[in-house]
Amino acid sequence: MSRSSIFLLFLLFTSCINSQNEKPNIILFFYDDLGYGELGTYGQKIIQTKNIDNLANNGLKFTNFYSASPVCAPSRSILLTGLHSGHTKIRGNHEYGSRGDVWDYHKMSEDPNLEGQYPIGSETLIFPKLLKSSGYTNAMVGKWGLGPPNSKSIPTEMGFDYFYGYNCQRMAHNLYPPHLWENEDRDMLDNDVISPRLKLQPDQDPYDEENYFVFNQKDYAPDMMHVKAQEFIENNKDNPFFLYYASPIPHAPLQAPQYLIDKYRNIIGDEEPYLGDKGYFPTRFPRATYAAMIEYIDIQVGEIIEQLKRLNIYDNTVILITSDNGPTYAGGVDFEYFNSTGIFQNDPKRMKGYTYEGGVRVPFIVSWPEKIKSSRIVNDISISYDIFPTLSEISGANDIFSYNTDGISLLDIITDDSKFLEREYIYWEFPSYGGQQAARMGDYKAVLMDIKKGSKKIELYDLSNDLKEENDISDQFPEIIQKFENIFKYEHTKSEIKRFELGYIDN
């Protein structure tokens, strides 16, 4: 072989290496119950979120982005599979109670077979599998909720090389749990087993802070998970990685570092204690604690950003920030005080658990300094099942497997401000809270509630002038209602799991 031929082979080889190294790192922050109006960049006036706001100010802020379900488990299933709630396997929260007393926290702590939710199935294609095939090392830190321990539906069987966090979303109802999971093993923490149903004793003064110390123990799970996330980044800085950071915050219970609670006590002032009457642990300063939880996740984002900069990999790291659904009304969360839904209705029947705007419109921020040269607001209608094809395309995995998704890749509109997202509609269904279907087509939003009660009345709202969905105009536009009826029929498929059947539609 000639010297010139050897040199050409060398160039080809080094080119391949460089191409591999040029693949961007990807970090997806997926928050739990974070409302549209709970970040400064989306209008929050009390809670300070400077690091996330800076990402939005220097990257992309989406104003018409949606979670694909109004509650935890199905939202996570849809995110990972790219299949909307009429197609994905997990369409609601399913605690898999056939195994035994899964709500007994002491029994669950003793028997790992009582942890976890209904399994998504190891045969299910989720996008981390595609990323892995494209040369990525994948980690998940946070809340899983898609299959119990000792099953084939755990993160390390589903395309993740490393997992640290809660397998079970019920266990995440305490941020001081007795254990977390590291891969297939329990990591025992220095905390006692305490049921989230525990209340103050009748003889305890609800205004005495000391009476609440029992609910805040030593090992704060979000701290532990954050350390593992940083370790993963440090250990994989030289090769492309994907980090799925599924924080359990700000989902109740209200538990946060004391220094941040004290900060917001000074800002908010004294307040009435929360006594646990709407579920989860009592809290002496519920507003201050909730604000502290959200600033806490902002601090974590800031620490990750500083780490990426220190490692000189920040510019070629894609950071995505969003939420699994709208804000909650439970656990002492004062959604009215914080205006948690922002420009939408702060109404318990139009927030988490419901397919109205407050339940599914969520923040979505994208940062990628190497590709996003100027900040902008993106008004294109998009939804969390778009993340599957987006990250698959970014990783270069889109040509490796043949797969179907209900989403549309957002890569073009992320990297080119002249592009627009062309789509006819987006779709939701939810078998709980009475049974629901919804869709958005342009400015029109259709919602069908109480399906399991036999309701066939489709509500219609014009979001161009009615963001709070207060004026049902269905009687004025029968032709538009007919289009939505056709969408509802076309997009729904009968679930293989009886619990997720959708009333008369499946009969």
KOLZA-256034 format. One record per residue (C-alpha): x, y, z; residue number from 0. Coordinates in steps of 0.02 Angstrom, whole numbers, always signed. Layout:
BEGIN
<<X,Y,Z>,NUM>
...
***
This chain:
BEGIN
<<+0,+0,+0>,0>
<<+65,+171,-49>,1>
<<+101,+307,+78>,2>
<<-36,+413,-1>,3>
<<-162,+272,+21>,4>
<<-112,+251,+203>,5>
<<-131,+437,+228>,6>
<<-306,+434,+150>,7>
<<-356,+290,+264>,8>
<<-289,+388,+413>,9>
<<-394,+539,+362>,10>
<<-548,+429,+344>,11>
<<-516,+350,+514>,12>
<<-490,+516,+604>,13>
<<-641,+587,+516>,14>
<<-747,+446,+586>,15>
<<-680,+477,+760>,16>
<<-712,+663,+748>,17>
<<-886,+632,+682>,18>
<<-921,+520,+831>,19>
<<-853,+648,+953>,20>
<<-952,+788,+874>,21>
<<-1117,+709,+920>,22>
<<-1197,+821,+1050>,23>
<<-1225,+770,+1229>,24>
<<-1409,+774,+1278>,25>
<<-1485,+815,+1448>,26>
<<-1674,+808,+1468>,27>
<<-1740,+883,+1630>,28>
<<-1915,+814,+1655>,29>
<<-1997,+893,+1806>,30>
<<-2146,+827,+1902>,31>
<<-2303,+938,+1911>,32>
<<-2210,+1097,+1861>,33>
<<-2341,+1220,+1801>,34>
<<-2334,+1335,+1651>,35>
<<-2331,+1488,+1762>,36>
<<-2203,+1429,+1891>,37>
<<-2043,+1488,+1804>,38>
<<-1990,+1669,+1794>,39>
<<-1975,+1663,+1605>,40>
<<-2158,+1612,+1596>,41>
<<-2218,+1751,+1710>,42>
<<-2184,+1690,+1888>,43>
<<-2165,+1840,+2005>,44>
<<-2119,+1761,+2173>,45>
<<-2011,+1607,+2143>,46>
<<-1835,+1642,+2079>,47>
<<-1774,+1533,+1935>,48>
<<-1629,+1632,+1864>,49>
<<-1532,+1486,+1789>,50>
<<-1678,+1413,+1692>,51>
<<-1731,+1589,+1641>,52>
<<-1555,+1621,+1573>,53>
<<-1566,+1462,+1468>,54>
<<-1730,+1526,+1396>,55>
<<-1658,+1699,+1368>,56>
<<-1511,+1628,+1271>,57>
<<-1600,+1483,+1188>,58>
<<-1778,+1439,+1138>,59>
<<-1936,+1463,+1241>,60>
<<-2087,+1370,+1175>,61>
<<-2257,+1446,+1213>,62>
<<-2369,+1313,+1136>,63>
<<-2289,+1156,+1204>,64>
<<-2392,+1020,+1289>,65>
<<-2369,+870,+1399>,66>
<<-2450,+721,+1315>,67>
<<-2547,+668,+1469>,68>
<<-2611,+758,+1624>,69>
<<-2531,+635,+1749>,70>
<<-2365,+551,+1786>,71>
<<-2347,+374,+1718>,72>
<<-2431,+395,+1548>,73>
<<-2338,+557,+1518>,74>
<<-2174,+464,+1544>,75>
<<-2229,+320,+1433>,76>
<<-2276,+439,+1293>,77>
<<-2116,+539,+1311>,78>
<<-2007,+385,+1292>,79>
<<-2107,+292,+1158>,80>
<<-2159,+441,+1050>,81>
<<-2334,+365,+1044>,82>
<<-2481,+471,+1099>,83>
<<-2604,+416,+1231>,84>
<<-2718,+330,+1105>,85>
<<-2574,+216,+1054>,86>
<<-2451,+199,+1198>,87>
<<-2467,+52,+1318>,88>
<<-2472,+149,+1482>,89>
<<-2617,+272,+1471>,90>
<<-2648,+307,+1655>,91>
<<-2574,+279,+1826>,92>
<<-2583,+94,+1866>,93>
<<-2519,+46,+2037>,94>
<<-2527,-140,+1998>,95>
<<-2623,-179,+2156>,96>
<<-2650,-361,+2110>,97>
<<-2479,-396,+2190>,98>
<<-2536,-354,+2366>,99>
<<-2547,-203,+2481>,100>
<<-2445,-85,+2373>,101>
<<-2498,+69,+2471>,102>
<<-2426,+5,+2636>,103>
<<-2257,+92,+2642>,104>
<<-2187,-22,+2777>,105>
<<-2232,-179,+2679>,106>
<<-2166,-100,+2519>,107>
<<-2001,-57,+2604>,108>
<<-1983,-238,+2659>,109>
<<-2037,-315,+2494>,110>
<<-1971,-238,+2333>,111>
<<-2098,-340,+2235>,112>
<<-2231,-218,+2298>,113>
<<-2142,-68,+2223>,114>
<<-2169,+4,+2051>,115>
<<-2308,+27,+1926>,116>
<<-2378,-80,+1786>,117>
<<-2237,-131,+1668>,118>
<<-2217,-47,+1500>,119>
<<-2139,-207,+1432>,120>
<<-1958,-239,+1385>,121>
<<-2009,-263,+1203>,122>
<<-2065,-81,+1194>,123>
<<-1955,+31,+1089>,124>
<<-1905,+188,+1183>,125>
<<-1787,+317,+1111>,126>
<<-1641,+283,+1232>,127>
<<-1624,+115,+1143>,128>
<<-1600,+209,+980>,129>
<<-1475,+328,+1058>,130>
<<-1378,+181,+1130>,131>
<<-1367,+102,+958>,132>
<<-1297,+267,+894>,133>
<<-1152,+265,+1016>,134>
<<-1227,+354,+1166>,135>
<<-1203,+306,+1347>,136>
<<-1371,+331,+1434>,137>
<<-1416,+366,+1614>,138>
<<-1578,+397,+1703>,139>
<<-1584,+489,+1868>,140>
<<-1749,+519,+1956>,141>
<<-1923,+441,+1948>,142>
<<-1957,+293,+1833>,143>
<<-2137,+232,+1861>,144>
<<-2146,+113,+1712>,145>
<<-2110,-57,+1785>,146>
<<-2071,-135,+1955>,147>
<<-1904,-197,+2021>,148>
<<-1857,-374,+1973>,149>
<<-1948,-355,+1807>,150>
<<-1884,-330,+1630>,151>
<<-1963,-157,+1628>,152>
<<-1832,-66,+1731>,153>
<<-1718,+68,+1659>,154>
<<-1564,-43,+1641>,155>
<<-1666,-167,+1537>,156>
<<-1739,-28,+1429>,157>
<<-1585,+55,+1354>,158>
<<-1509,+145,+1503>,159>
<<-1332,+100,+1555>,160>
<<-1355,+175,+1728>,161>
<<-1503,+212,+1841>,162>
<<-1515,+298,+2009>,163>
<<-1676,+353,+2089>,164>
<<-1854,+299,+2126>,165>
<<-1918,+148,+2035>,166>
<<-2091,+179,+2107>,167>
<<-2190,+340,+2100>,168>
<<-2278,+299,+2264>,169>
<<-2110,+293,+2351>,170>
<<-2076,+465,+2278>,171>
<<-2215,+531,+2390>,172>
<<-2077,+553,+2518>,173>
<<-1919,+647,+2473>,174>
<<-1834,+567,+2624>,175>
<<-1863,+385,+2575>,176>
<<-1785,+233,+2660>,177>
<<-1699,+187,+2498>,178>
<<-1671,+228,+2316>,179>
<<-1619,+111,+2176>,180>
<<-1449,+103,+2094>,181>
<<-1466,-4,+1940>,182>
<<-1543,-168,+2005>,183>
<<-1500,-144,+2189>,184>
<<-1573,-45,+2332>,185>
<<-1465,+95,+2399>,186>
<<-1515,+109,+2582>,187>
<<-1525,+286,+2649>,188>
<<-1514,+353,+2826>,189>
<<-1701,+381,+2840>,190>
<<-1841,+293,+2932>,191>
<<-1995,+225,+2844>,192>
<<-2133,+353,+2862>,193>
<<-2300,+341,+2774>,194>
<<-2349,+500,+2678>,195>
<<-2517,+485,+2766>,196>
<<-2438,+525,+2935>,197>
<<-2515,+678,+3019>,198>
<<-2478,+783,+3172>,199>
<<-2539,+709,+3335>,200>
<<-2694,+790,+3413>,201>
<<-2593,+862,+3556>,202>
<<-2460,+940,+3443>,203>
<<-2463,+1127,+3413>,204>
<<-2474,+1153,+3222>,205>
<<-2382,+1320,+3240>,206>
<<-2230,+1241,+3324>,207>
<<-2095,+1206,+3193>,208>
<<-2018,+1068,+3297>,209>
<<-2173,+960,+3273>,210>
<<-2133,+947,+3087>,211>
<<-1953,+887,+3105>,212>
<<-2008,+705,+3093>,213>
<<-2057,+733,+2911>,214>
<<-1884,+796,+2863>,215>
<<-1746,+671,+2896>,216>
<<-1563,+656,+2845>,217>
<<-1541,+596,+2665>,218>
<<-1637,+709,+2546>,219>
<<-1666,+605,+2389>,220>
<<-1651,+750,+2265>,221>
<<-1477,+787,+2337>,222>
<<-1425,+606,+2318>,223>
<<-1487,+595,+2139>,224>
<<-1404,+758,+2091>,225>
<<-1234,+694,+2147>,226>
<<-1258,+539,+2039>,227>
<<-1306,+645,+1889>,228>
<<-1148,+748,+1907>,229>
<<-1042,+591,+1927>,230>
<<-1116,+520,+1768>,231>
<<-1075,+678,+1671>,232>
<<-898,+680,+1740>,233>
<<-869,+497,+1696>,234>
<<-935,+514,+1519>,235>
<<-869,+685,+1469>,236>
<<-761,+616,+1328>,237>
<<-900,+525,+1236>,238>
<<-1078,+569,+1187>,239>
<<-1201,+540,+1328>,240>
<<-1387,+556,+1361>,241>
<<-1449,+599,+1536>,242>
<<-1634,+582,+1573>,243>
<<-1652,+685,+1732>,244>
<<-1829,+646,+1791>,245>
<<-1838,+746,+1951>,246>
<<-1981,+708,+2074>,247>
<<-1994,+895,+2112>,248>
<<-2104,+997,+2135>,249>
<<-2230,+856,+2157>,250>
<<-2294,+845,+2336>,251>
<<-2248,+815,+2476>,252>
<<-2184,+986,+2520>,253>
<<-2004,+953,+2575>,254>
<<-1856,+1064,+2537>,255>
<<-1686,+1118,+2605>,256>
<<-1708,+1226,+2759>,257>
<<-1601,+1371,+2697>,258>
<<-1716,+1395,+2548>,259>
<<-1871,+1381,+2655>,260>
<<-1800,+1517,+2767>,261>
<<-1767,+1626,+2615>,262>
<<-1948,+1619,+2560>,263>
<<-2014,+1640,+2736>,264>
<<-1928,+1810,+2731>,265>
<<-2004,+1848,+2561>,266>
<<-2180,+1781,+2591>,267>
<<-2198,+1812,+2777>,268>
<<-2289,+1707,+2903>,269>
<<-2424,+1589,+2842>,270>
<<-2547,+1459,+2899>,271>
<<-2480,+1282,+2914>,272>
<<-2538,+1143,+2800>,273>
<<-2608,+1001,+2907>,274>
<<-2615,+864,+2776>,275>
<<-2801,+874,+2740>,276>
<<-2769,+866,+2551>,277>
<<-2647,+722,+2558>,278>
<<-2460,+705,+2591>,279>
<<-2359,+768,+2741>,280>
<<-2408,+919,+2845>,281>
<<-2296,+1071,+2823>,282>
<<-2273,+1221,+2935>,283>
<<-2236,+1342,+2792>,284>
<<-2318,+1271,+2636>,285>
<<-2296,+1421,+2520>,286>
<<-2116,+1448,+2570>,287>
<<-2077,+1264,+2551>,288>
<<-2156,+1250,+2379>,289>
<<-2061,+1402,+2318>,290>
<<-1902,+1328,+2392>,291>
<<-1928,+1166,+2296>,292>
<<-1939,+1256,+2130>,293>
<<-1789,+1367,+2162>,294>
<<-1696,+1210,+2218>,295>
<<-1717,+1129,+2046>,296>
<<-1660,+1292,+1969>,297>
<<-1502,+1286,+2074>,298>
<<-1472,+1107,+2015>,299>
<<-1487,+1162,+1834>,300>
<<-1361,+1299,+1868>,301>
<<-1238,+1175,+1944>,302>
<<-1253,+1060,+1793>,303>
<<-1221,+1206,+1676>,304>
<<-1066,+1257,+1772>,305>
<<-1003,+1078,+1768>,306>
<<-1028,+1068,+1579>,307>
<<-934,+1232,+1557>,308>
<<-792,+1172,+1668>,309>
<<-777,+1014,+1564>,310>
<<-782,+1117,+1404>,311>
<<-933,+1022,+1336>,312>
<<-1070,+1150,+1367>,313>
<<-1079,+1220,+1190>,314>
<<-1112,+1050,+1114>,315>
<<-1238,+993,+1243>,316>
<<-1424,+998,+1205>,317>
<<-1522,+1041,+1362>,318>
<<-1711,+1020,+1364>,319>
<<-1822,+1071,+1509>,320>
<<-2006,+1026,+1526>,321>
<<-2137,+950,+1641>,322>
<<-2241,+791,+1643>,323>
<<-2405,+885,+1667>,324>
<<-2481,+1042,+1739>,325>
<<-2475,+1093,+1923>,326>
<<-2565,+1004,+2063>,327>
<<-2695,+1066,+2185>,328>
<<-2654,+935,+2317>,329>
<<-2531,+919,+2460>,330>
<<-2540,+1099,+2520>,331>
<<-2488,+1178,+2354>,332>
<<-2563,+1353,+2344>,333>
<<-2584,+1363,+2156>,334>
<<-2686,+1523,+2167>,335>
<<-2554,+1615,+2267>,336>
<<-2417,+1569,+2142>,337>
<<-2531,+1581,+1989>,338>
<<-2463,+1410,+1945>,339>
<<-2552,+1390,+1778>,340>
<<-2501,+1564,+1724>,341>
<<-2616,+1627,+1587>,342>
<<-2737,+1480,+1606>,343>
<<-2869,+1440,+1735>,344>
<<-2813,+1407,+1913>,345>
<<-2953,+1283,+1944>,346>
<<-2928,+1109,+2020>,347>
<<-3037,+1036,+1881>,348>
<<-2933,+1117,+1746>,349>
<<-2758,+1076,+1810>,350>
<<-2666,+912,+1838>,351>
<<-2777,+766,+1791>,352>
<<-2872,+860,+1656>,353>
<<-2842,+891,+1472>,354>
<<-2885,+1076,+1482>,355>
<<-2741,+1197,+1452>,356>
<<-2692,+1211,+1635>,357>
<<-2671,+1022,+1646>,358>
<<-2566,+997,+1490>,359>
<<-2486,+1161,+1432>,360>
<<-2312,+1159,+1507>,361>
<<-2145,+1249,+1495>,362>
<<-2022,+1191,+1363>,363>
<<-1849,+1266,+1347>,364>
<<-1709,+1210,+1231>,365>
<<-1527,+1262,+1242>,366>
<<-1390,+1212,+1119>,367>
<<-1259,+1350,+1109>,368>
<<-1167,+1274,+962>,369>
<<-1323,+1271,+853>,370>
<<-1439,+1404,+927>,371>
<<-1351,+1567,+890>,372>
<<-1488,+1685,+947>,373>
<<-1630,+1672,+1071>,374>
<<-1809,+1667,+1013>,375>
<<-1986,+1624,+1063>,376>
<<-2060,+1475,+971>,377>
<<-2248,+1479,+950>,378>
<<-2265,+1320,+847>,379>
<<-2386,+1192,+921>,380>
<<-2282,+1049,+989>,381>
<<-2301,+909,+1117>,382>
<<-2193,+791,+1217>,383>
<<-2212,+646,+1095>,384>
<<-2110,+755,+976>,385>
<<-1957,+731,+1087>,386>
<<-1933,+550,+1030>,387>
<<-1904,+591,+845>,388>
<<-1811,+751,+890>,389>
<<-1679,+668,+997>,390>
<<-1668,+519,+882>,391>
<<-1628,+635,+737>,392>
<<-1505,+738,+839>,393>
<<-1413,+580,+888>,394>
<<-1405,+514,+711>,395>
<<-1507,+362,+759>,396>
<<-1652,+398,+644>,397>
<<-1579,+292,+504>,398>
<<-1530,+144,+610>,399>
<<-1702,+72,+646>,400>
<<-1869,+80,+561>,401>
<<-1992,+144,+688>,402>
<<-2158,+232,+698>,403>
<<-2196,+381,+808>,404>
<<-2342,+501,+825>,405>
<<-2220,+644,+846>,406>
<<-2133,+763,+727>,407>
<<-1949,+804,+743>,408>
<<-1919,+981,+806>,409>
<<-1738,+986,+748>,410>
<<-1770,+1101,+600>,411>
<<-1860,+1233,+702>,412>
<<-1730,+1218,+841>,413>
<<-1583,+1252,+725>,414>
<<-1664,+1363,+593>,415>
<<-1769,+1513,+641>,416>
<<-1843,+1520,+465>,417>
<<-1928,+1350,+484>,418>
<<-2105,+1319,+542>,419>
<<-2183,+1160,+609>,420>
<<-2320,+1095,+497>,421>
<<-2447,+984,+584>,422>
<<-2634,+960,+571>,423>
<<-2672,+926,+755>,424>
<<-2615,+852,+920>,425>
<<-2714,+726,+1020>,426>
<<-2743,+669,+1200>,427>
<<-2847,+538,+1286>,428>
<<-2852,+495,+1470>,429>
<<-2954,+351,+1543>,430>
<<-2958,+422,+1720>,431>
<<-3046,+572,+1799>,432>
<<-3206,+520,+1711>,433>
<<-3127,+475,+1543>,434>
<<-3069,+612,+1424>,435>
<<-3021,+648,+1245>,436>
<<-2950,+811,+1180>,437>
<<-2865,+881,+1026>,438>
<<-2797,+1045,+965>,439>
<<-2810,+1095,+782>,440>
<<-2740,+1267,+748>,441>
<<-2820,+1388,+871>,442>
<<-2963,+1270,+907>,443>
<<-2961,+1155,+1058>,444>
<<-3091,+1017,+1082>,445>
<<-3121,+928,+1247>,446>
<<-3236,+781,+1282>,447>
<<-3260,+749,+1468>,448>
<<-3348,+614,+1570>,449>
<<-3342,+482,+1435>,450>
<<-3366,+344,+1564>,451>
<<-3530,+427,+1615>,452>
<<-3589,+417,+1436>,453>
<<-3555,+598,+1388>,454>
<<-3536,+635,+1202>,455>
<<-3538,+825,+1218>,456>
<<-3381,+898,+1142>,457>
<<-3331,+1069,+1206>,458>
<<-3247,+1187,+1084>,459>
<<-3135,+1335,+1126>,460>
<<-3048,+1465,+1019>,461>
<<-2879,+1485,+1104>,462>
<<-2837,+1638,+1001>,463>
<<-2950,+1740,+1115>,464>
<<-3000,+1620,+1253>,465>
<<-2846,+1545,+1336>,466>
<<-2943,+1510,+1496>,467>
<<-3068,+1402,+1399>,468>
<<-3217,+1492,+1471>,469>
<<-3327,+1508,+1316>,470>
<<-3386,+1345,+1237>,471>
<<-3426,+1386,+1055>,472>
<<-3468,+1209,+998>,473>
<<-3646,+1255,+950>,474>
<<-3582,+1387,+828>,475>
<<-3465,+1274,+730>,476>
<<-3542,+1102,+696>,477>
<<-3425,+1073,+549>,478>
<<-3273,+1095,+661>,479>
<<-3348,+980,+792>,480>
<<-3370,+848,+656>,481>
<<-3184,+861,+616>,482>
<<-3139,+834,+798>,483>
<<-3258,+686,+810>,484>
<<-3166,+608,+664>,485>
<<-2998,+640,+749>,486>
<<-3059,+560,+911>,487>
<<-3118,+405,+817>,488>
<<-2963,+390,+710>,489>
<<-2831,+415,+845>,490>
<<-2904,+304,+980>,491>
<<-2858,+120,+985>,492>
<<-2928,+3,+1116>,493>
<<-2803,-27,+1254>,494>
<<-2738,-202,+1288>,495>
<<-2755,-160,+1474>,496>
<<-2935,-158,+1535>,497>
<<-2900,-21,+1662>,498>
<<-2861,+97,+1518>,499>
<<-3018,+65,+1417>,500>
<<-3116,+222,+1374>,501>
<<-3296,+191,+1423>,502>
<<-3429,+169,+1289>,503>
<<-3302,+204,+1153>,504>
<<-3226,+32,+1183>,505>
<<-3390,-62,+1206>,506>
***
